[in-house]
């Protein structure tokens, strides 16, 4: 008879514990049972939309020596804003210690041509560009770091100026010397060519190149660079075209064939050509502006 009250108390305690556990298991703030729910049902999620508004600002100039491409022209892009590109490079004859002719020979100028092999473009091909080629006042040092906003010092008036309009697929026949007393018509496509001997400054440069026939300037690279520091090529377009969101940028490779300075001349009756391509890009003697 004495055990009944104790048994009753134990029963009441067990029922109270079970009820408490039931209340805890039904609490919505608990984590019991989450491992039984799919991932997508575990948490409350909210989806919203965000509008991003971006723009462009003028940053400090960037290192631009050793360019993978030469860029030339002006472009006003609706997304990226207005851009203008030009390039500077040194040229060297294709070999050293060369002679344009015998010391007692008579050399006659034919033409001096800047040539640029085009690799592509961006913008409106109906845009006309005013091209200018300048002679550098200082050398392009291979051990210096160049930036896109570095000023360029030039000598006198431009060597040449012309109006250029991109023509896709057009083939230009050029009379090229190919051997002794032999010329041949070579068909060029995608090449920008500009005569430099039709201005006073360009004619003086051409005549100076011919005057080096005894190999003083052509002895080695250092001698030639002291004579001709390098070239700066720039292009401009009509400001009204830029305001309308158009323009044109041309692209070329620093190591492309048919890019450089070419002197055509006659040694007696024989027509010849002196090739002076851009100095190889590994020498750091070219950069974009």
DRENDO-1510 file (C-alpha; in Angstrom, 1 decimal, always signed):
<recs>
REC; n; res; u; v; w
REC; 1; UNK; +0.0; +0.0; +0.0 .
REC; 2; UNK; +3.0; +2.3; +0.6 .
REC; 3; UNK; +4.2; +2.0; -3.0 .
REC; 4; UNK; +1.1; +3.4; -4.6 .
REC; 5; UNK; +1.7; +7.1; -3.8 .
REC; 6; UNK; +5.4; +6.8; -5.0 .
REC; 7; UNK; +4.3; +5.1; -8.2 .
REC; 8; UNK; +1.7; +7.8; -8.8 .
REC; 9; UNK; +4.3; +10.5; -8.3 .
REC; 10; UNK; +6.7; +8.8; -10.8 .
REC; 11; UNK; +3.9; +8.5; -13.3 .
REC; 12; UNK; +3.0; +12.2; -13.0 .
REC; 13; UNK; +6.7; +13.1; -13.4 .
REC; 14; UNK; +7.0; +11.0; -16.6 .
REC; 15; UNK; +3.9; +12.6; -18.1 .
REC; 16; UNK; +5.2; +16.1; -17.3 .
REC; 17; UNK; +8.5; +15.3; -19.1 .
REC; 18; UNK; +6.8; +13.9; -22.1 .
REC; 19; UNK; +4.6; +17.0; -22.4 .
REC; 20; UNK; +7.6; +19.2; -22.1 .
REC; 21; UNK; +9.4; +17.4; -24.9 .
REC; 22; UNK; +6.3; +17.6; -27.0 .
REC; 23; UNK; +6.1; +21.4; -26.6 .
REC; 24; UNK; +9.8; +21.8; -27.5 .
REC; 25; UNK; +9.4; +19.6; -30.6 .
REC; 26; UNK; +6.6; +21.8; -31.8 .
REC; 27; UNK; +8.5; +25.0; -31.4 .
REC; 28; UNK; +8.8; +26.7; -34.8 .
REC; 29; UNK; +12.1; +28.3; -33.9 .
REC; 30; UNK; +13.8; +25.0; -33.3 .
REC; 31; UNK; +16.1; +23.0; -35.7 .
REC; 32; UNK; +14.7; +19.5; -34.9 .
REC; 33; UNK; +13.7; +17.8; -38.2 .
REC; 34; UNK; +15.5; +20.2; -40.6 .
REC; 35; UNK; +17.5; +17.3; -41.9 .
REC; 36; UNK; +14.3; +15.7; -43.1 .
REC; 37; UNK; +13.4; +18.7; -45.3 .
REC; 38; UNK; +14.6; +19.4; -48.9 .
REC; 39; UNK; +17.2; +22.1; -49.3 .
REC; 40; UNK; +14.8; +24.5; -51.1 .
REC; 41; UNK; +12.4; +24.3; -48.1 .
REC; 42; UNK; +14.8; +25.0; -45.3 .
REC; 43; UNK; +15.1; +28.8; -45.5 .
REC; 44; UNK; +12.9; +31.6; -46.5 .
REC; 45; UNK; +14.3; +33.3; -49.6 .
REC; 46; UNK; +13.5; +36.7; -51.3 .
REC; 47; UNK; +14.2; +37.6; -54.9 .
REC; 48; UNK; +14.6; +41.2; -55.9 .
REC; 49; UNK; +16.0; +43.1; -59.0 .
REC; 50; UNK; +18.8; +45.7; -59.0 .
REC; 51; UNK; +19.7; +48.2; -61.7 .
REC; 52; UNK; +23.4; +49.0; -62.2 .
REC; 53; UNK; +24.4; +52.3; -63.8 .
REC; 54; UNK; +28.0; +52.6; -65.0 .
REC; 55; UNK; +30.3; +55.1; -66.6 .
REC; 56; UNK; +33.9; +55.8; -67.6 .
REC; 57; UNK; +36.4; +58.1; -66.1 .
REC; 58; UNK; +39.8; +59.2; -67.3 .
REC; 59; UNK; +42.5; +57.2; -65.5 .
REC; 60; UNK; +46.2; +57.9; -65.2 .
REC; 61; UNK; +48.2; +56.9; -68.2 .
REC; 62; UNK; +49.1; +53.2; -68.7 .
REC; 63; UNK; +52.4; +51.6; -69.7 .
REC; 64; UNK; +52.2; +51.2; -73.4 .
REC; 65; UNK; +55.6; +50.1; -74.7 .
REC; 66; UNK; +55.8; +46.7; -76.4 .
REC; 67; UNK; +52.3; +46.9; -77.8 .
REC; 68; UNK; +50.8; +43.9; -79.4 .
REC; 69; UNK; +49.2; +46.1; -82.0 .
REC; 70; UNK; +49.6; +49.6; -83.3 .
REC; 71; UNK; +46.3; +51.6; -83.0 .
REC; 72; UNK; +45.6; +54.7; -85.1 .
REC; 73; UNK; +42.5; +56.9; -85.3 .
REC; 74; UNK; +39.7; +58.4; -83.3 .
REC; 75; UNK; +36.5; +56.8; -82.1 .
REC; 76; UNK; +33.5; +57.8; -79.9 .
REC; 77; UNK; +31.9; +54.7; -78.6 .
REC; 78; UNK; +28.5; +55.0; -76.8 .
REC; 79; UNK; +29.6; +52.6; -74.1 .
REC; 80; UNK; +33.3; +53.4; -73.6 .
REC; 81; UNK; +33.4; +57.1; -74.6 .
REC; 82; UNK; +35.9; +58.9; -76.8 .
REC; 83; UNK; +39.3; +57.4; -77.7 .
REC; 84; UNK; +42.2; +58.7; -79.8 .
REC; 85; UNK; +45.2; +56.5; -80.7 .
REC; 86; UNK; +48.5; +57.1; -82.3 .
REC; 87; UNK; +51.9; +55.3; -82.2 .
REC; 88; UNK; +55.6; +56.0; -82.0 .
REC; 89; UNK; +58.3; +53.6; -83.4 .
REC; 90; UNK; +61.9; +53.5; -84.5 .
REC; 91; UNK; +62.8; +52.1; -87.9 .
REC; 92; UNK; +66.1; +50.4; -88.9 .
REC; 93; UNK; +67.3; +49.1; -92.3 .
REC; 94; UNK; +66.8; +45.4; -92.8 .
REC; 95; UNK; +70.6; +44.9; -92.6 .
REC; 96; UNK; +73.7; +46.7; -91.3 .
REC; 97; UNK; +76.7; +48.1; -93.2 .
REC; 98; UNK; +74.8; +48.5; -96.4 .
REC; 99; UNK; +75.6; +50.7; -99.4 .
REC; 100; UNK; +73.0; +52.3; -101.5 .
REC; 101; UNK; +75.4; +52.5; -104.4 .
REC; 102; UNK; +79.1; +52.9; -105.3 .
REC; 103; UNK; +80.9; +56.0; -103.9 .
REC; 104; UNK; +81.1; +57.4; -107.4 .
REC; 105; UNK; +77.6; +56.5; -108.5 .
REC; 106; UNK; +74.7; +58.9; -108.9 .
REC; 107; UNK; +71.6; +58.2; -106.9 .
REC; 108; UNK; +68.3; +59.6; -107.9 .
REC; 109; UNK; +65.3; +59.8; -105.6 .
REC; 110; UNK; +62.1; +58.0; -106.7 .
REC; 111; UNK; +59.9; +58.3; -103.6 .
REC; 112; UNK; +59.9; +57.9; -99.8 .
REC; 113; UNK; +56.8; +56.0; -98.6 .
REC; 114; UNK; +55.4; +55.2; -95.2 .
REC; 115; UNK; +53.5; +51.9; -95.3 .
REC; 116; UNK; +51.2; +50.3; -92.7 .
REC; 117; UNK; +49.8; +46.8; -93.1 .
REC; 118; UNK; +46.3; +46.7; -91.7 .
REC; 119; UNK; +45.1; +43.9; -89.5 .
REC; 120; UNK; +41.6; +45.2; -88.6 .
REC; 121; UNK; +39.5; +48.1; -87.6 .
REC; 122; UNK; +36.8; +49.3; -85.3 .
REC; 123; UNK; +34.1; +51.9; -86.1 .
REC; 124; UNK; +32.6; +53.3; -89.2 .
REC; 125; UNK; +34.5; +52.7; -92.4 .
REC; 126; UNK; +32.9; +55.7; -94.0 .
REC; 127; UNK; +35.0; +57.9; -91.7 .
REC; 128; UNK; +37.8; +59.8; -93.3 .
REC; 129; UNK; +41.0; +60.2; -91.3 .
REC; 130; UNK; +43.6; +62.9; -91.7 .
REC; 131; UNK; +47.0; +61.1; -91.3 .
REC; 132; UNK; +50.2; +62.8; -90.4 .
REC; 133; UNK; +53.7; +61.4; -90.0 .
REC; 134; UNK; +56.2; +63.3; -87.9 .
REC; 135; UNK; +60.0; +62.9; -87.3 .
REC; 136; UNK; +60.9; +62.4; -83.7 .
REC; 137; UNK; +63.2; +64.9; -81.9 .
REC; 138; UNK; +64.4; +62.3; -79.4 .
REC; 139; UNK; +65.3; +58.6; -79.5 .
REC; 140; UNK; +63.1; +55.8; -78.2 .
REC; 141; UNK; +65.2; +54.4; -75.4 .
REC; 142; UNK; +64.9; +50.6; -75.0 .
REC; 143; UNK; +65.5; +50.8; -71.2 .
REC; 144; UNK; +62.8; +53.4; -70.5 .
REC; 145; UNK; +59.2; +52.9; -69.5 .
REC; 146; UNK; +56.7; +54.7; -71.7 .
REC; 147; UNK; +53.2; +55.7; -70.9 .
REC; 148; UNK; +50.1; +56.3; -73.1 .
REC; 149; UNK; +50.0; +60.0; -72.2 .
REC; 150; UNK; +53.7; +60.8; -72.5 .
REC; 151; UNK; +54.3; +63.9; -74.7 .
REC; 152; UNK; +56.0; +63.5; -78.1 .
REC; 153; UNK; +58.6; +65.9; -79.3 .
REC; 154; UNK; +59.0; +66.3; -83.1 .
REC; 155; UNK; +61.2; +68.1; -85.5 .
REC; 156; UNK; +59.6; +70.8; -87.7 .
REC; 157; UNK; +56.6; +70.3; -89.9 .
REC; 158; UNK; +55.1; +66.9; -90.6 .
REC; 159; UNK; +56.9; +64.6; -93.1 .
REC; 160; UNK; +53.6; +64.0; -94.8 .
REC; 161; UNK; +49.9; +64.4; -94.5 .
REC; 162; UNK; +47.0; +62.8; -96.4 .
REC; 163; UNK; +43.3; +61.9; -96.1 .
REC; 164; UNK; +42.7; +58.2; -95.8 .
REC; 165; UNK; +39.4; +56.3; -96.1 .
REC; 166; UNK; +39.3; +52.5; -95.4 .
REC; 167; UNK; +38.5; +50.4; -98.4 .
REC; 168; UNK; +37.9; +46.7; -97.7 .
REC; 169; UNK; +39.1; +44.2; -100.3 .
REC; 170; UNK; +40.6; +46.9; -102.6 .
REC; 171; UNK; +43.9; +45.8; -104.3 .
REC; 172; UNK; +46.5; +48.4; -105.1 .
REC; 173; UNK; +49.0; +47.6; -107.8 .
REC; 174; UNK; +52.5; +48.8; -106.8 .
REC; 175; UNK; +55.5; +48.9; -109.1 .
REC; 176; UNK; +58.3; +47.3; -107.0 .
REC; 177; UNK; +61.9; +46.6; -107.9 .
REC; 178; UNK; +62.5; +42.9; -107.8 .
REC; 179; UNK; +66.0; +42.5; -109.3 .
REC; 180; UNK; +68.7; +44.1; -111.4 .
REC; 181; UNK; +67.0; +46.4; -113.9 .
REC; 182; UNK; +63.7; +44.6; -113.2 .
REC; 183; UNK; +60.4; +45.9; -111.9 .
REC; 184; UNK; +57.2; +44.1; -111.2 .
REC; 185; UNK; +53.7; +45.0; -110.4 .
REC; 186; UNK; +52.9; +43.7; -106.9 .
REC; 187; UNK; +49.2; +43.6; -105.9 .
REC; 188; UNK; +48.8; +44.8; -102.3 .
REC; 189; UNK; +45.6; +44.4; -100.3 .
REC; 190; UNK; +45.0; +45.9; -96.8 .
REC; 191; UNK; +48.0; +48.2; -96.9 .
REC; 192; UNK; +48.0; +51.9; -96.1 .
REC; 193; UNK; +50.6; +53.7; -98.2 .
REC; 194; UNK; +51.5; +57.4; -97.9 .
REC; 195; UNK; +54.2; +59.3; -99.8 .
REC; 196; UNK; +56.5; +61.5; -97.7 .
REC; 197; UNK; +58.7; +63.1; -100.3 .
REC; 198; UNK; +56.0; +65.6; -101.4 .
REC; 199; UNK; +56.5; +67.9; -98.5 .
REC; 200; UNK; +59.6; +70.0; -97.7 .
REC; 201; UNK; +60.4; +68.1; -94.6 .
REC; 202; UNK; +59.8; +64.7; -96.2 .
REC; 203; UNK; +61.9; +65.6; -99.2 .
REC; 204; UNK; +64.7; +66.7; -97.0 .
REC; 205; UNK; +64.6; +63.4; -95.1 .
REC; 206; UNK; +64.6; +61.4; -98.4 .
REC; 207; UNK; +67.6; +63.4; -99.7 .
REC; 208; UNK; +69.4; +62.8; -96.4 .
REC; 209; UNK; +68.8; +59.1; -96.7 .
REC; 210; UNK; +70.3; +59.1; -100.2 .
REC; 211; UNK; +73.3; +61.1; -99.0 .
REC; 212; UNK; +74.3; +58.3; -96.7 .
REC; 213; UNK; +75.3; +56.1; -99.7 .
REC; 214; UNK; +78.9; +55.8; -98.4 .
REC; 215; UNK; +77.4; +53.8; -95.4 .
REC; 216; UNK; +78.2; +56.4; -92.7 .
REC; 217; UNK; +74.5; +56.3; -91.4 .
REC; 218; UNK; +74.0; +52.7; -92.4 .
REC; 219; UNK; +77.1; +51.3; -90.7 .
REC; 220; UNK; +75.1; +49.9; -87.8 .
REC; 221; UNK; +71.9; +50.4; -85.8 .
REC; 222; UNK; +73.4; +53.0; -83.4 .
REC; 223; UNK; +74.6; +55.1; -86.3 .
REC; 224; UNK; +71.2; +55.0; -88.1 .
REC; 225; UNK; +69.3; +55.8; -84.9 .
REC; 226; UNK; +71.4; +58.9; -84.3 .
REC; 227; UNK; +70.5; +60.0; -87.8 .
REC; 228; UNK; +66.8; +59.1; -87.7 .
REC; 229; UNK; +65.4; +58.9; -84.2 .
REC; 230; UNK; +62.0; +57.5; -85.2 .
REC; 231; UNK; +58.5; +58.4; -86.4 .
REC; 232; UNK; +55.2; +59.4; -84.8 .
REC; 233; UNK; +52.0; +58.5; -86.8 .
REC; 234; UNK; +48.8; +60.2; -85.8 .
REC; 235; UNK; +45.3; +60.5; -87.2 .
REC; 236; UNK; +42.3; +62.9; -86.7 .
REC; 237; UNK; +38.8; +62.9; -87.9 .
REC; 238; UNK; +36.0; +65.5; -88.2 .
REC; 239; UNK; +34.8; +66.5; -84.7 .
REC; 240; UNK; +31.2; +66.4; -85.9 .
REC; 241; UNK; +31.6; +62.7; -86.6 .
REC; 242; UNK; +32.8; +62.1; -83.1 .
REC; 243; UNK; +29.9; +64.0; -81.6 .
REC; 244; UNK; +27.5; +61.7; -83.5 .
REC; 245; UNK; +29.1; +58.7; -81.8 .
REC; 246; UNK; +31.2; +57.5; -84.8 .
REC; 247; UNK; +34.8; +57.4; -85.8 .
REC; 248; UNK; +37.4; +54.8; -86.9 .
REC; 249; UNK; +40.4; +53.0; -85.3 .
REC; 250; UNK; +42.8; +51.1; -87.4 .
REC; 251; UNK; +44.9; +48.2; -86.2 .
REC; 252; UNK; +48.3; +47.0; -87.3 .
REC; 253; UNK; +51.0; +44.7; -86.0 .
REC; 254; UNK; +54.5; +46.1; -85.1 .
REC; 255; UNK; +56.1; +43.1; -86.8 .
REC; 256; UNK; +53.8; +42.9; -89.9 .
REC; 257; UNK; +55.4; +42.8; -93.3 .
REC; 258; UNK; +54.9; +46.0; -95.4 .
REC; 259; UNK; +54.9; +48.2; -92.3 .
REC; 260; UNK; +57.7; +50.8; -92.1 .
REC; 261; UNK; +59.6; +53.3; -94.1 .
REC; 262; UNK; +60.6; +52.6; -97.7 .
REC; 263; UNK; +63.0; +54.6; -99.9 .
REC; 264; UNK; +62.8; +54.1; -103.6 .
REC; 265; UNK; +65.7; +55.3; -105.7 .
REC; 266; UNK; +67.7; +54.7; -108.8 .
REC; 267; UNK; +71.4; +53.8; -108.9 .
REC; 268; UNK; +72.2; +54.8; -112.4 .
REC; 269; UNK; +69.5; +53.0; -114.4 .
REC; 270; UNK; +68.7; +50.4; -111.8 .
REC; 271; UNK; +65.7; +51.0; -109.5 .
REC; 272; UNK; +66.2; +49.9; -105.9 .
REC; 273; UNK; +64.3; +50.0; -102.6 .
REC; 274; UNK; +65.7; +50.4; -99.0 .
REC; 275; UNK; +63.4; +48.8; -96.4 .
REC; 276; UNK; +63.4; +50.2; -92.9 .
REC; 277; UNK; +60.8; +48.2; -90.9 .
REC; 278; UNK; +59.9; +49.0; -87.2 .
REC; 279; UNK; +62.5; +47.8; -84.7 .
REC; 280; UNK; +61.4; +44.4; -83.3 .
REC; 281; UNK; +58.9; +44.7; -80.4 .
REC; 282; UNK; +61.2; +42.9; -78.0 .
REC; 283; UNK; +63.6; +45.9; -78.0 .
REC; 284; UNK; +60.9; +48.2; -76.4 .
REC; 285; UNK; +61.3; +50.8; -79.2 .
REC; 286; UNK; +57.7; +51.4; -80.0 .
REC; 287; UNK; +54.6; +52.5; -78.0 .
REC; 288; UNK; +51.0; +53.5; -78.3 .
REC; 289; UNK; +49.6; +56.9; -77.3 .
</recs>
